[in-house]
Amino acid sequence: MNNESLYDLCIIGGGPAGVAAGVYAARKKIKTVLITEHFRNQSVVSDSIHNWIGTVSISGEDLASNLEKHLKSYSKDIEIKEKEIVLEITKNSDNFFEISTNKSKYVSKTVLVASGSIRKKIKVKGVEEFEGKGITYCATCDGPLFSDMDVVVIGGGNSAFESASQLSAYAKSVTILQRSDFRADQITIKNVLSNPKIKAIPHVDLLEIKGDKFVKSIIFRNRDTEKTIELPVTGIFVEIGSDPSVEYLNKTNIKLNDKQEVIVDPKHQNTSEKGVWSAGDCTDGLYKQNNIAVGDAIKALEDIYKFLKSQ
């Protein structure tokens, strides 16, 4: 194989994890190609993020823009392939990874999977109209924006209850709405609902989200009481999970969990496939946050650098 066409590292993803790894790879002079459809990550829906360390407040759009600018400041040291979607990863006869996209094919000694995940969205009238106008997907990021307001959390798992607990520090009241039985651990449910500011209602059918410029209320039907209720709220936090963006791993030996998240060793971020690491929201990491994704990606990159030097 022509060594000029062989990369040391291929990074898949243009979110916080992929960009962080890309910056570190460029600074270490690792021959790297970063493939991404775009640089807009999940946080772009947030009007103001307050937990991006080192910045008091920043919009999701500005955060994505800053990440892109930072990476592209190293454009002489890293190849960036935008508007490309990875379709599959296979091994060639030289035991290198072949990364096929909708436009081209790349060959690399190592791979960092950092393609993130896609938040599941509720299907109810008004969702598209009020996306980013009261409907949000990150209590940690956006909670302070709803100080002294009445808010709703949609979902019934541990994430929903933990988000409700976080929001109670800011909000006037928090109501958890769930379409079926609660799936959170019983001890979590008990602890969260001991807070007088939080209540939870199971077995509801969401009917509509109403407002003008911003959310003003949510209408739902309580199947237990057979009553239709219009609850005045100014914030709706959706916590019904996410789907990892890793469909292209189907032809690899990389192990996934039952949620289709990439299983990693948290010490090094390596996967079950030698030469492949993963970081960010597509992994089975316990917490899904921008700062954690960045840290895990840097951890992976340091391990990748050692691996390449040892070859």
Protein Blocks (a to p, Z undefined) as FASTA:
>chain_A
ZZklpcfbdcedjbfklmmmmmmmmmnopacddddfblcdfklmpmbdckbghiabacfk
lmmmmmmmmmmmmmmmoccdehiacfbdcddfkopacdddfkbccddfbdcdfebpaddd
dddehklmmgoilpacbfklmmmmmgoiacddedjbfklmmmmmmmmmmmmbdcdddfbd
cfbdfklmmmmmmpmkbccdehiacfbdcdfkbcfbdcdddfklopacddddfbdcddeb
jaddfklmmmpcbdcdfkopacddfklopafbehiacedjkbmbfbdcfklmmmmmmmmm
mmmmmmmmmZZ
